[in-house]
């Protein structure tokens, strides 16, 4: 199962980080559409943040693991763009979970 953890500063507050851990095991390696979808959404979000805002998240990558932590951003417009991209990631992961809930779990944590 893939476990996704979204970290926020309050219940409806800004996302400050996320972590994705595990393998869906929906199908064999190379054919697992759940793993492929989650990887595409999460890595695509990290790459989009860097490409569209110039901000590089503090990331950690390993087999079956990706985490991203937002670094301090002074510009409110850039911060808003980053939040939009991160919220979009949450929506897309939620869409995957709606169809493949047996293989992905999303947890939102408030710090």
CORHU-V621036 format. One record per pair of residues at least 24 apart in sequence whose C-alpha atoms are under 6 Angstrom apart, sorted by sequence separation. I is the first residue (numbers start at 1). GAP is how many residues later the second one is. If there is no record, write none. Layout:
I_GAP + I_GAP
//
This chain:
23_41 + 22_42 + 21_43 + 21_44 + 20_45 + 20_46 + 19_47 + 19_48 + 18_49 + 18_50 + 17_51 + 17_52 + 16_53 + 17_53 + 16_54 + 24_79 + 10_100 + 3_101 + 7_101 + 9_101 + 1_102 + 2_102 + 3_102 + 4_102 + 5_102 + 6_102 + 7_102 + 8_102 + 9_102 + 1_103 + 5_103 + 7_103
//
